[in-house]
Amino acid sequence: MIDFLNVSKTYANGTKALTDLSLHVDRGEFVFVVGSSGAGKSTFLKMIMREEVPSSGSIVVDGIELNKLKARKIPYYRRKLGIVFQDFRLIPNKTVYENVAFAMHVIGAKPKDVSRRVAYALSLVGLSTKAKMLPNELSGGEQQRVALARALVNHADIIVADEPTGNIDPEMSKNIVELLNQINLNSKTTIIMVTHEVDLAKSYGKRIITIQNGTVVSDTAHPEIIVDGNDDFVPETAPSGFYQAPTEDAEIESFLSSYGNESQAPEAQSASDGTSEASE
């Protein structure tokens, strides 16, 4: 399903984010990714989302070689992904229902499909009775469940969860991970969850990949690559966000409207890559 082969990434300022990183994730796996601040976790996620491309090596997701993916095809690729952010990314002036439905509207879904699937997604996360509420009327855990429903509503093949428990209390954190676990078990959706909460990850008995200095140093599914000294691993003391939290509602609208939208995402993607793929 997901293959990283000898992937390295060096940014323009000389920062080496990933170094010869290789791993394989099977379809339907639930994988936790842990590592200290600056270890390369954010770059790893950005590679999966095709926000960044490797300096060397190759990445293949569901048969798609991301290195060679043209800009105009990136939005269609991203429709395979459901993304859950640490800071929820809900649109403040839209109801719970509208926030989840928005993810379908931007890809041109039929109204009858929107109604049916949004209702199902809200039911799945236990928020059917709060569909008409605004985000500020919900608890942090409820807001994160709305974000999860939004990630699920388009039947994503892969859920990418970046510190989804970073802004909620410990009890709700367990509830969110349990919900992801049930989704994984019931629908065989592949789930990649980055977290600083190592003990939480360990409590589920799932595969845990540890990244240090831009490479995999421990993989519970492949104990042969555990390195000496990994017992000294110290997790982050605070979550590191994938994206900086936006300060304007318009920015949230812009981000969401570009997700899976052919007319907007390629330009934004080319800008973030610093490449000129649109000319390919």
Backbone as JSON, one array per atom type, in Angstrom:
{
  "sequence": "MIDFLNVSKTYANGTKALTDLSLHVDRGEFVFVVGSSGAGKSTFLKMIMREEVPSSGSIVVDGIELNKLKARKIPYYRRKLGIVFQDFRLIPNKTVYENVAFAMHVIGAKPKDVSRRVAYALSLVGLSTKAKMLPNELSGGEQQRVALARALVNHADIIVADEPTGNIDPEMSKNIVELLNQINLNSKTTIIMVTHEVDLAKSYGKRIITIQNGTVVSDTAHPEIIVDGNDDFVPETAPSGFYQAPTEDAEIESFLSSYGNESQAPEAQSASDGTSEASE",
  "N": [[0.82, -1.21, 0.0], [1.81, 1.35, 0.97], [4.99, 2.45, 0.21], [8.19, 3.36, 1.04], [11.31, 3.85, -0.29], [14.56, 3.98, 0.36], [14.49, 6.77, 0.92], [15.42, 10.12, 0.94], [15.53, 13.48, 2.14], [16.47, 16.72, 1.66], [16.22, 20.01, 2.55], [16.05, 23.3, 1.01], [17.48, 25.04, 2.61], [19.47, 23.51, 3.59], [18.84, 21.74, 5.61], [18.63, 18.44, 6.69], [16.07, 16.36, 6.49], [15.07, 13.74, 6.13], [16.78, 10.64, 5.88], [17.78, 8.2, 3.87], [15.48, 6.62, 4.31], [13.48, 3.8, 4.68], [10.52, 1.91, 4.38], [7.6, -0.2, 4.65], [4.11, -0.27, 4.42], [1.34, -2.24, 4.86], [-1.78, -2.69, 3.1], [-4.62, -1.84, 4.95], [-3.35, -1.82, 7.4], [-2.71, -0.55, 10.74], [-0.76, 1.9, 11.85], [1.4, 3.37, 14.17], [3.4, 6.28, 14.33], [6.2, 7.48, 15.86], [8.48, 9.8, 17.44], [11.13, 12.05, 18.34], [11.02, 15.68, 18.61], [11.65, 17.26, 15.55], [12.57, 14.99, 14.35], [11.77, 14.12, 11.88], [9.19, 13.38, 11.35], [7.07, 15.06, 10.46], [7.9, 15.71, 7.87], [7.83, 13.18, 6.77], [5.03, 12.68, 6.79], [4.23, 14.74, 5.06], [5.37, 13.84, 2.73], [3.78, 11.58, 2.18], [1.37, 12.86, 1.72], [1.99, 14.2, -0.53], [2.9, 16.76, -0.33], [5.5, 17.37, -0.24], [8.42, 16.37, -2.1], [10.81, 13.7, -2.53], [14.38, 14.18, -2.17], [15.97, 12.2, -3.0], [15.5, 8.7, -3.76], [12.41, 6.72, -3.66], [8.8, 6.89, -3.57], [5.89, 5.07, -3.27], [2.45, 4.9, -3.36], [-0.34, 3.03, -3.05], [0.12, 1.98, -5.6], [0.8, 4.25, -7.02], [3.39, 6.22, -8.12], [4.74, 8.64, -6.36], [6.82, 10.45, -6.75], [6.83, 10.97, -9.46], [4.39, 12.01, -9.98], [2.23, 14.12, -11.67], [1.38, 17.61, -11.44], [-1.33, 18.23, -12.02], [-2.58, 15.9, -11.37], [-2.41, 15.55, -8.69], [-4.58, 16.45, -6.96], [-6.49, 14.42, -7.41], [-5.18, 12.18, -6.51], [-5.05, 12.83, -3.79], [-7.62, 12.45, -2.97], [-7.74, 9.91, -2.1], [-6.97, 10.08, 0.45], [-7.75, 10.67, 3.86], [-7.61, 13.24, 6.11], [-6.63, 14.07, 9.35], [-6.27, 16.65, 11.54], [-4.21, 18.1, 14.13], [-5.16, 20.53, 15.11], [-7.82, 20.55, 14.51], [-9.16, 22.1, 12.38], [-11.73, 23.04, 11.64], [-14.42, 24.85, 10.1], [-15.38, 27.82, 11.4], [-17.87, 29.21, 11.13], [-19.63, 27.42, 10.08], [-21.95, 24.74, 10.46], [-21.76, 21.58, 12.24], [-22.7, 19.55, 10.5], [-22.4, 20.91, 8.03], [-19.63, 21.34, 7.95], [-18.64, 18.74, 7.62], [-19.96, 18.02, 5.27], [-18.81, 19.8, 3.49], [-16.39, 18.76, 2.64], [-17.24, 16.96, 0.75], [-18.63, 18.53, -1.07], [-16.62, 20.02, -2.36], [-15.52, 18.23, -4.13], [-17.47, 17.81, -5.88], [-19.64, 16.09, -5.31], [-22.81, 14.39, -5.56], [-25.9, 15.8, -4.4], [-27.69, 13.98, -3.08], [-25.96, 11.96, -2.35], [-24.26, 13.33, -0.65], [-25.96, 13.96, 1.52], [-26.65, 11.4, 2.46], [-24.15, 10.19, 3.07], [-22.89, 11.98, 4.81], [-24.61, 11.89, 7.0], [-24.2, 9.24, 7.74], [-21.47, 9.28, 8.42], [-21.44, 11.06, 10.61], [-23.0, 9.61, 12.35], [-21.32, 7.47, 12.79], [-19.27, 8.59, 14.3], [-20.64, 9.31, 16.51], [-22.13, 11.72, 16.64], [-24.6, 12.49, 15.68], [-26.75, 13.83, 16.85], [-25.82, 16.36, 17.13], [-25.59, 17.73, 14.82], [-26.45, 20.24, 13.92], [-25.08, 22.09, 15.36], [-22.57, 24.63, 16.01], [-18.95, 24.7, 15.69], [-17.81, 26.03, 17.99], [-19.55, 25.41, 19.96], [-19.05, 22.95, 20.82], [-17.14, 20.46, 22.63], [-13.53, 20.02, 22.84], [-12.87, 17.36, 22.23], [-15.16, 16.56, 20.87], [-15.05, 18.25, 18.67], [-12.8, 17.2, 17.43], [-13.82, 14.75, 16.69], [-15.65, 15.54, 14.78], [-13.85, 16.42, 12.85], [-12.72, 13.99, 12.24], [-14.91, 12.64, 11.14], [-15.19, 14.18, 8.84], [-12.86, 13.44, 7.53], [-13.46, 10.84, 6.94], [-15.7, 10.83, 5.32], [-15.54, 10.8, 2.54], [-14.88, 8.24, 1.95], [-12.15, 7.48, 2.27], [-9.12, 5.8, 1.37], [-6.9, 5.78, 2.92], [-6.23, 6.92, 6.14], [-4.71, 9.69, 7.44], [-3.44, 10.73, 10.33], [-2.44, 13.38, 12.13], [-1.03, 13.95, 15.04], [-3.6, 13.66, 16.4], [-4.61, 13.65, 18.95], [-3.48, 15.69, 20.3], [-4.56, 18.1, 21.26], [-6.54, 17.53, 23.08], [-8.12, 16.09, 26.04], [-6.74, 13.4, 28.12], [-8.6, 11.21, 28.45], [-10.44, 11.57, 26.35], [-8.62, 11.35, 24.32], [-8.06, 8.63, 24.29], [-10.54, 7.73, 23.45], [-10.7, 8.74, 20.85], [-8.58, 7.38, 19.57], [-9.48, 4.8, 19.9], [-11.75, 4.91, 18.33], [-10.59, 5.28, 15.8], [-9.29, 2.84, 15.72], [-11.47, 1.06, 15.62], [-12.57, 1.77, 13.16], [-10.5, 0.98, 11.51], [-10.52, -1.8, 11.98], [-13.1, -2.5, 11.17], [-13.5, -1.5, 8.54], [-11.14, -1.92, 7.26], [-9.54, 0.19, 6.6], [-6.51, 1.83, 5.9], [-4.42, 3.17, 8.35], [-2.39, 5.79, 9.39], [-0.9, 7.08, 12.08], [0.55, 9.76, 13.6], [2.08, 10.49, 16.63], [2.96, 11.97, 19.81], [2.5, 10.67, 22.06], [3.69, 8.12, 23.36], [3.14, 6.06, 25.2], [0.39, 5.8, 24.93], [0.24, 4.85, 22.31], [1.56, 2.38, 22.63], [-0.29, 1.01, 24.15], [-2.15, -0.12, 22.5], [-1.16, -2.23, 21.12], [-0.38, -2.15, 18.49], [1.52, -1.81, 15.42], [4.48, 0.04, 15.81], [6.39, 2.6, 14.62], [9.48, 4.08, 14.99], [11.02, 7.11, 14.39], [14.13, 8.6, 14.07], [16.44, 11.2, 13.67], [15.73, 11.38, 10.99], [15.44, 8.8, 9.97], [14.3, 5.36, 10.09], [14.51, 3.85, 13.16], [13.47, 2.0, 14.82], [11.12, -0.6, 14.61], [8.3, -2.16, 15.4], [7.11, -4.16, 14.01], [9.12, -5.21, 12.63], [11.49, -6.4, 14.15], [14.16, -6.83, 13.66], [15.41, -4.53, 12.82], [15.7, -2.87, 14.97], [17.71, -0.65, 16.76], [20.74, -0.42, 18.72], [20.6, 1.32, 21.79], [18.14, 2.47, 21.51], [16.45, 2.36, 23.67], [16.89, 4.64, 25.03], [15.33, 6.53, 23.96], [13.57, 9.57, 23.96], [10.44, 10.92, 24.11], [8.7, 13.65, 22.45], [8.02, 16.57, 24.39], [5.98, 18.2, 23.89], [3.36, 18.45, 21.48], [4.07, 18.59, 17.97], [2.93, 20.53, 15.41], [1.57, 19.69, 12.17], [0.75, 21.52, 10.27], [0.96, 25.04, 10.71], [-1.33, 26.65, 12.85], [-4.03, 28.28, 11.31], [-4.89, 31.78, 11.24], [-6.97, 33.15, 10.24], [-10.32, 32.87, 9.16], [-10.7, 32.72, 6.43], [-8.41, 31.5, 5.51], [-8.68, 28.91, 6.36], [-10.9, 28.16, 4.87], [-9.76, 28.39, 2.33], [-7.77, 26.41, 2.37], [-9.3, 24.06, 2.74], [-10.95, 24.17, 0.5], [-9.17, 23.73, -1.51], [-8.5, 21.11, -1.28], [-8.61, 18.26, -3.02], [-9.61, 19.63, -5.19], [-9.44, 20.36, -8.45], [-9.0, 22.81, -9.74], [-7.68, 24.47, -7.99], [-5.79, 23.21, -6.27], [-3.36, 22.27, -7.68], [-1.8, 24.6, -8.27], [-1.3, 25.61, -5.74], [0.08, 23.48, -4.73], [2.38, 23.37, -6.34], [3.6, 25.69, -5.54], [4.19, 25.14, -2.89], [5.97, 23.08, -3.15], [8.0, 24.25, -4.51], [8.5, 23.7, -7.08], [8.06, 23.3, -10.65], [5.94, 21.82, -11.69], [3.56, 22.1, -13.01], [4.03, 22.65, -15.58], [4.63, 20.31, -16.73]],
  "CA": [[0.0, 0.0, 0.0], [2.72, 2.49, 1.05], [6.38, 2.03, 0.17], [9.29, 4.31, 0.99], [12.53, 3.11, -0.6], [15.78, 4.8, 0.43], [14.05, 8.16, 0.73], [16.13, 11.2, 1.63], [15.01, 14.81, 1.84], [17.25, 17.86, 2.14], [15.56, 21.25, 2.17], [16.9, 24.3, 0.36], [18.36, 25.67, 3.61], [20.48, 22.54, 4.0], [18.33, 20.84, 6.64], [18.38, 17.07, 6.26], [14.89, 15.91, 7.23], [15.03, 12.29, 6.03], [18.03, 10.08, 5.37], [17.76, 6.79, 3.48], [14.37, 6.0, 5.04], [12.75, 2.75, 3.95], [9.5, 1.18, 5.14], [6.44, -0.67, 3.9], [2.87, -0.38, 5.18], [0.37, -3.04, 4.12], [-3.16, -2.23, 3.05], [-5.38, -2.21, 6.13], [-2.58, -1.75, 8.64], [-2.78, 0.6, 11.63], [0.63, 2.14, 12.23], [1.77, 4.57, 14.91], [4.73, 6.81, 14.05], [6.64, 8.31, 16.97], [9.83, 10.33, 17.3], [11.34, 13.32, 19.02], [10.82, 16.88, 17.79], [12.68, 17.41, 14.53], [13.05, 13.68, 13.9], [11.41, 13.89, 10.48], [7.81, 12.87, 11.24], [6.25, 15.95, 9.64], [8.31, 15.53, 6.48], [7.31, 11.86, 6.39], [3.62, 12.86, 6.45], [4.12, 15.59, 3.87], [5.69, 12.99, 1.59], [2.6, 10.77, 1.89], [0.35, 13.76, 1.19], [2.57, 14.8, -1.73], [3.22, 18.15, -0.07], [6.93, 17.43, -0.53], [8.95, 15.26, -2.89], [12.13, 13.32, -2.03], [15.59, 14.58, -2.88], [16.37, 10.93, -3.64], [14.66, 7.59, -3.34], [11.09, 6.67, -4.29], [7.63, 6.66, -2.72], [4.76, 4.53, -4.02], [1.25, 4.74, -2.53], [-1.42, 2.38, -3.79], [0.53, 1.82, -6.99], [1.1, 5.55, -7.62], [4.73, 6.69, -7.79], [4.52, 10.04, -6.04], [7.9, 11.27, -7.32], [6.54, 11.3, -10.85], [3.0, 12.44, -10.09], [2.12, 15.47, -12.23], [0.62, 18.53, -10.59], [-2.77, 18.17, -12.26], [-3.13, 14.66, -10.83], [-2.29, 15.54, -7.23], [-5.88, 16.48, -6.27], [-7.16, 13.13, -7.52], [-4.47, 11.3, -5.58], [-5.39, 13.19, -2.41], [-8.95, 11.94, -2.64], [-7.54, 8.64, -1.43], [-6.53, 10.36, 1.81], [-8.54, 11.41, 4.83], [-6.58, 13.87, 6.94], [-7.1, 14.57, 10.64], [-5.25, 17.57, 12.04], [-4.15, 18.35, 15.56], [-5.93, 21.72, 15.47], [-9.19, 20.29, 14.06], [-9.4, 22.72, 11.07], [-13.15, 23.2, 11.34], [-14.8, 26.2, 9.67], [-16.14, 28.28, 12.58], [-19.24, 29.68, 10.87], [-20.42, 26.33, 9.49], [-22.39, 23.74, 11.42], [-21.11, 20.27, 12.19], [-23.1, 18.92, 9.24], [-21.82, 21.64, 6.91], [-18.19, 21.1, 7.93], [-18.4, 17.42, 7.05], [-20.45, 18.03, 3.89], [-17.94, 20.63, 2.67], [-15.39, 17.89, 2.03], [-17.85, 16.33, -0.41], [-19.01, 19.56, -2.04], [-15.48, 20.49, -3.16], [-15.2, 17.26, -5.18], [-18.61, 17.72, -6.78], [-20.53, 14.96, -5.01], [-24.24, 14.62, -5.76], [-26.58, 16.15, -3.15], [-28.24, 12.83, -2.36], [-24.83, 11.25, -1.75], [-23.79, 14.15, 0.47], [-26.89, 13.78, 2.64], [-26.57, 10.03, 2.99], [-22.83, 9.86, 3.61], [-22.61, 12.82, 5.99], [-25.39, 11.32, 8.09], [-23.53, 8.01, 8.17], [-20.2, 9.62, 9.07], [-21.74, 11.63, 11.92], [-23.46, 8.51, 13.18], [-20.15, 6.66, 13.11], [-18.49, 9.24, 15.37], [-21.51, 9.58, 17.63], [-22.5, 13.13, 16.7], [-25.82, 12.72, 14.9], [-27.63, 14.77, 17.53], [-25.18, 17.68, 17.2], [-25.32, 18.13, 13.43], [-26.77, 21.65, 13.68], [-24.27, 22.94, 16.24], [-21.34, 25.22, 15.49], [-17.77, 24.16, 16.38], [-17.55, 26.61, 19.32], [-20.52, 24.86, 20.9], [-18.61, 21.59, 21.09], [-15.89, 20.27, 23.36], [-12.39, 19.72, 21.97], [-12.99, 15.99, 21.74], [-16.24, 16.51, 19.87], [-14.54, 18.89, 17.45], [-11.91, 16.26, 16.75], [-14.65, 13.72, 16.07], [-16.16, 16.15, 13.54], [-12.74, 16.37, 11.9], [-12.58, 12.59, 11.82], [-16.03, 12.38, 10.23], [-14.85, 14.83, 7.58], [-11.83, 12.62, 6.88], [-14.04, 9.55, 6.54], [-16.93, 10.94, 4.53], [-15.28, 10.49, 1.13], [-14.44, 6.84, 1.84], [-10.7, 7.49, 2.03], [-8.4, 4.53, 1.5], [-5.86, 5.96, 3.94], [-6.42, 8.02, 7.09], [-3.47, 10.24, 7.95], [-3.79, 11.47, 11.55], [-1.26, 14.07, 12.64], [-1.23, 14.34, 16.44], [-5.04, 13.93, 16.57], [-4.96, 13.75, 20.37], [-2.6, 16.69, 20.89], [-5.28, 19.22, 21.87], [-7.7, 17.06, 23.85], [-7.73, 15.49, 27.31], [-6.33, 11.99, 28.0], [-9.71, 10.29, 28.28], [-10.95, 11.71, 24.99], [-7.57, 10.83, 23.45], [-8.29, 7.18, 24.17], [-11.76, 7.54, 22.67], [-10.38, 9.01, 19.44], [-7.77, 6.28, 19.05], [-10.35, 3.63, 19.84], [-12.6, 5.08, 17.15], [-9.73, 4.96, 14.66], [-9.06, 1.4, 15.76], [-12.68, 0.39, 15.14], [-12.66, 2.03, 11.72], [-9.5, 0.12, 10.9], [-10.96, -3.19, 12.07], [-14.37, -2.72, 10.46], [-13.47, -1.16, 7.11], [-9.8, -2.23, 6.75], [-8.88, 1.42, 6.17], [-5.13, 1.97, 6.35], [-4.3, 4.33, 9.22], [-1.06, 6.22, 9.81], [-1.1, 8.06, 13.13], [1.73, 10.33, 14.25], [1.75, 10.92, 17.98], [4.04, 12.08, 20.79], [2.07, 9.9, 23.21], [4.22, 6.78, 23.14], [2.43, 5.1, 26.04], [-0.91, 5.58, 24.3], [0.48, 3.97, 21.15], [1.91, 1.04, 23.1], [-1.43, 0.35, 24.79], [-3.02, -0.74, 21.5], [-0.54, -3.42, 20.54], [-0.23, -2.0, 17.05], [2.87, -1.56, 14.94], [5.01, 1.35, 16.16], [7.62, 2.95, 13.91], [10.18, 5.2, 15.6], [11.92, 7.83, 13.5], [15.13, 9.46, 14.69], [17.4, 11.75, 12.7], [15.28, 11.2, 9.63], [15.42, 7.43, 9.5], [13.63, 4.42, 10.98], [15.45, 3.19, 14.08], [12.77, 0.91, 15.49], [9.86, -0.96, 13.97], [7.86, -3.33, 16.15], [6.73, -5.23, 13.08], [10.37, -5.74, 12.07], [12.43, -6.2, 15.24], [15.56, -6.95, 13.24], [16.03, -3.23, 12.54], [15.84, -2.08, 16.19], [19.13, -0.34, 16.94], [21.2, -0.26, 20.1], [20.42, 2.67, 22.32], [16.79, 2.99, 21.32], [15.8, 2.47, 24.97], [17.1, 6.0, 25.52], [14.46, 7.44, 23.22], [12.76, 10.47, 24.77], [9.42, 11.5, 23.23], [8.5, 15.09, 22.54], [7.26, 17.0, 25.56], [4.82, 18.93, 23.38], [3.09, 18.05, 20.11], [4.51, 19.5, 16.91], [1.87, 20.53, 14.4], [1.91, 19.48, 10.77], [0.6, 22.86, 9.72], [0.72, 26.06, 11.7], [-2.75, 26.96, 12.92], [-4.37, 29.5, 10.6], [-5.46, 32.81, 12.11], [-8.1, 33.74, 9.55], [-11.28, 31.9, 8.64], [-10.51, 32.59, 4.98], [-7.33, 30.56, 5.26], [-9.24, 27.56, 6.52], [-11.72, 27.96, 3.67], [-8.87, 28.2, 1.18], [-7.14, 25.09, 2.47], [-10.28, 23.0, 2.52], [-11.48, 24.21, -0.86], [-8.15, 23.24, -2.44], [-8.34, 19.68, -1.09], [-9.36, 17.5, -4.01], [-10.21, 20.52, -6.18], [-8.46, 20.45, -9.52], [-8.73, 24.18, -10.19], [-6.9, 25.24, -7.03], [-4.71, 22.52, -5.59], [-2.07, 22.17, -8.34], [-1.01, 25.8, -8.12], [-0.85, 25.67, -4.36], [1.07, 22.44, -4.53], [3.63, 23.75, -6.98], [4.21, 26.72, -4.73], [4.75, 24.55, -1.68], [7.11, 22.25, -3.54], [9.05, 25.03, -5.13], [8.78, 23.09, -8.37], [7.22, 23.83, -11.74], [5.34, 20.62, -12.29], [2.41, 22.42, -13.84], [4.47, 22.72, -16.96], [4.9, 18.96, -17.26]],
  "C": [[0.86, 1.26, 0.0], [4.14, 1.97, 1.12], [7.3, 3.24, 0.08], [10.55, 3.5, 0.75], [13.7, 4.07, -0.66], [15.48, 6.28, 0.21], [14.88, 9.11, 1.58], [15.52, 12.53, 1.21], [15.9, 15.85, 2.5], [16.59, 19.12, 1.63], [16.58, 22.25, 1.63], [17.87, 24.96, 1.33], [19.43, 24.73, 4.14], [20.03, 21.56, 5.07], [18.05, 19.47, 6.06], [17.25, 16.5, 7.1], [14.77, 14.4, 7.25], [16.31, 11.79, 5.41], [17.86, 8.59, 5.13], [16.67, 6.02, 4.24], [13.64, 5.0, 4.16], [11.74, 2.1, 4.88], [8.37, 0.77, 4.21], [5.26, -0.77, 4.84], [1.87, -1.15, 4.33], [-0.99, -2.36, 4.09], [-3.89, -2.73, 4.3], [-4.63, -2.2, 7.43], [-2.92, -0.49, 9.43], [-1.38, 0.78, 12.18], [0.76, 3.44, 13.01], [3.18, 4.98, 14.51], [5.11, 7.76, 15.17], [8.08, 8.77, 16.71], [9.93, 11.68, 17.98], [11.14, 14.49, 18.07], [11.98, 17.03, 16.81], [13.2, 16.1, 13.97], [12.75, 13.4, 12.44], [9.99, 13.42, 10.28], [6.96, 13.74, 10.32], [6.6, 15.81, 8.17], [7.8, 14.2, 5.95], [5.84, 11.97, 5.97], [3.45, 13.69, 5.19], [4.46, 14.82, 2.61], [4.47, 12.15, 1.19], [1.52, 11.63, 1.24], [0.76, 14.42, -0.12], [2.65, 16.34, -1.6], [4.7, 18.41, -0.37], [7.32, 16.23, -1.38], [10.36, 14.94, -2.39], [13.26, 13.98, -2.83], [16.18, 13.38, -3.6], [15.51, 9.82, -3.06], [13.29, 7.66, -3.99], [10.0, 6.38, -3.26], [6.5, 6.19, -3.62], [3.61, 4.3, -3.05], [0.13, 4.19, -3.4], [-1.12, 2.31, -5.28], [0.9, 3.11, -7.7], [2.49, 5.99, -7.18], [4.68, 8.21, -7.61], [5.6, 10.96, -6.61], [7.54, 11.78, -8.7], [5.12, 11.83, -11.06], [2.93, 13.9, -10.57], [1.15, 16.31, -11.4], [-0.88, 18.39, -10.78], [-3.41, 16.92, -11.69], [-3.08, 14.59, -9.3], [-3.64, 15.59, -6.52], [-6.61, 15.15, -6.29], [-6.5, 12.11, -6.6], [-4.91, 11.57, -4.14], [-6.79, 12.75, -2.01], [-8.88, 10.57, -1.99], [-7.29, 8.84, 0.06], [-7.61, 11.06, 2.62], [-7.56, 11.95, 5.85], [-7.21, 14.44, 8.2], [-5.98, 15.39, 11.24], [-5.33, 17.73, 13.56], [-5.07, 19.5, 15.97], [-7.33, 21.72, 14.85], [-9.51, 20.83, 12.66], [-10.87, 22.74, 10.7], [-13.43, 24.65, 10.95], [-15.76, 26.76, 10.72], [-17.6, 28.64, 12.31], [-20.1, 28.64, 10.14], [-20.78, 25.33, 10.58], [-21.57, 22.46, 11.28], [-21.42, 19.58, 10.86], [-22.41, 19.58, 8.06], [-20.32, 21.45, 6.81], [-17.87, 19.76, 7.28], [-18.82, 17.4, 5.58], [-19.52, 18.8, 2.96], [-16.88, 19.79, 1.95], [-15.92, 17.18, 0.8], [-18.21, 17.34, -1.49], [-17.83, 19.94, -2.94], [-15.05, 19.48, -4.23], [-16.41, 16.99, -6.07], [-19.52, 16.55, -6.55], [-21.99, 15.35, -5.21], [-24.92, 14.89, -4.42], [-27.11, 14.95, -2.37], [-27.13, 12.0, -1.71], [-24.29, 11.99, -0.55], [-24.66, 13.89, 1.69], [-26.72, 12.41, 3.28], [-25.24, 9.78, 3.7], [-22.46, 10.72, 4.82], [-23.36, 12.28, 7.2], [-24.73, 10.06, 8.64], [-22.25, 8.33, 8.93], [-20.43, 10.19, 10.47], [-22.25, 10.56, 12.88], [-22.28, 7.68, 13.67], [-19.35, 7.25, 14.26], [-19.37, 9.69, 16.53], [-21.97, 11.02, 17.76], [-23.77, 13.46, 15.91], [-26.7, 13.79, 15.52], [-27.06, 16.18, 17.58], [-24.89, 18.25, 15.82], [-25.54, 19.61, 13.19], [-25.96, 22.61, 14.54], [-23.07, 23.52, 15.5], [-20.15, 24.68, 16.28], [-17.55, 24.71, 17.79], [-18.56, 26.16, 20.37], [-20.16, 23.44, 21.31], [-17.37, 21.58, 21.96], [-14.77, 19.98, 22.37], [-12.47, 18.32, 21.39], [-14.06, 15.84, 20.69], [-15.79, 17.16, 18.56], [-13.62, 17.93, 16.7], [-12.69, 15.13, 16.1], [-15.32, 14.25, 14.8], [-15.08, 16.08, 12.46], [-12.52, 14.96, 11.37], [-13.7, 12.2, 10.86], [-15.75, 12.98, 8.86], [-13.81, 14.02, 6.81], [-12.4, 11.33, 6.32], [-15.09, 9.66, 5.46], [-16.73, 10.61, 3.05], [-14.72, 9.09, 0.92], [-12.95, 6.75, 1.51], [-10.1, 6.1, 2.21], [-7.4, 4.57, 2.64], [-6.26, 7.13, 4.83], [-5.05, 8.42, 7.61], [-3.83, 11.12, 9.14], [-2.54, 12.06, 12.16], [-1.56, 14.61, 14.03], [-2.72, 14.59, 16.74], [-5.47, 14.06, 18.02], [-4.19, 14.87, 21.06], [-3.31, 17.79, 21.64], [-6.5, 18.79, 22.67], [-7.22, 16.3, 25.08], [-7.46, 14.0, 27.14], [-7.47, 11.01, 27.77], [-10.28, 10.35, 26.87], [-9.91, 11.21, 23.98], [-7.77, 9.33, 23.21], [-9.52, 6.9, 23.3], [-11.5, 7.73, 21.18], [-9.59, 7.86, 18.84], [-8.6, 5.0, 18.95], [-11.28, 3.7, 18.63], [-11.81, 4.78, 15.88], [-9.48, 3.46, 14.57], [-10.27, 0.64, 15.23], [-12.87, 0.58, 13.64], [-11.69, 1.12, 10.97], [-9.97, -1.34, 10.88], [-12.18, -3.46, 11.2], [-14.26, -2.52, 8.96], [-12.13, -1.47, 6.46], [-9.12, -0.99, 6.14], [-7.47, 1.47, 6.73], [-5.02, 3.26, 7.17], [-2.85, 4.56, 9.62], [-1.27, 7.32, 10.84], [0.23, 8.48, 13.73], [1.32, 10.83, 15.61], [3.01, 11.06, 18.82], [3.72, 11.24, 22.02], [2.45, 8.43, 23.04], [3.46, 5.74, 23.96], [1.05, 4.79, 25.47], [-0.77, 4.62, 23.12], [0.75, 2.54, 21.59], [0.69, 0.29, 23.63], [-2.34, -0.37, 23.8], [-2.4, -1.96, 20.82], [-0.4, -3.37, 19.03], [1.26, -1.83, 16.68], [3.28, -0.13, 15.28], [6.34, 1.55, 15.43], [8.23, 4.18, 14.59], [11.15, 5.8, 14.6], [12.84, 8.71, 14.32], [16.1, 9.92, 13.61], [17.05, 11.39, 11.26], [15.29, 9.78, 9.1], [14.72, 6.53, 10.51], [14.66, 3.71, 11.84], [14.79, 2.04, 14.83], [11.43, 0.68, 14.81], [9.39, -2.24, 14.63], [7.43, -4.48, 15.27], [7.96, -5.9, 12.48], [11.47, -5.56, 13.1], [13.89, -6.29, 14.83], [16.21, -5.6, 12.97], [16.08, -2.34, 13.78], [17.33, -1.88, 16.46], [19.47, -0.22, 18.41], [20.97, 1.18, 20.54], [19.02, 3.2, 22.17], [16.02, 3.09, 22.64], [15.94, 3.87, 25.56], [16.2, 7.0, 24.82], [13.59, 8.26, 24.18], [11.74, 11.13, 23.86], [9.36, 13.01, 23.4], [7.73, 15.42, 23.8], [6.03, 17.79, 25.14], [4.61, 18.52, 21.93], [3.59, 19.08, 19.11], [3.51, 19.41, 15.78], [2.39, 20.31, 13.01], [1.84, 20.8, 10.03], [0.51, 23.84, 10.88], [-0.77, 26.42, 11.67], [-3.05, 28.27, 12.19], [-5.02, 30.51, 11.54], [-6.68, 33.45, 11.48], [-9.02, 32.65, 9.03], [-11.06, 31.66, 7.15], [-9.41, 31.6, 4.65], [-7.81, 29.12, 5.4], [-10.08, 27.21, 5.3], [-10.84, 27.64, 2.47], [-8.23, 26.83, 1.2], [-8.12, 23.98, 2.13], [-10.77, 22.97, 1.09], [-10.46, 23.71, -1.87], [-7.97, 21.73, -2.33], [-9.24, 18.92, -2.06], [-10.0, 18.34, -5.09], [-9.19, 20.83, -7.27], [-8.06, 21.88, -9.85], [-7.82, 24.94, -9.26], [-5.67, 24.5, -6.53], [-3.39, 22.48, -6.34], [-1.2, 23.4, -8.15], [-0.44, 25.91, -6.71], [0.24, 24.65, -4.11], [2.4, 22.82, -5.13], [4.36, 24.79, -6.16], [4.87, 26.13, -3.5], [5.96, 23.69, -1.98], [8.31, 23.08, -3.98], [9.43, 24.46, -6.49], [7.88, 23.7, -9.42], [6.55, 22.7, -12.47], [4.18, 20.96, -13.21], [2.76, 22.48, -15.3], [4.73, 21.36, -17.57], [3.83, 18.52, -18.22]]
}
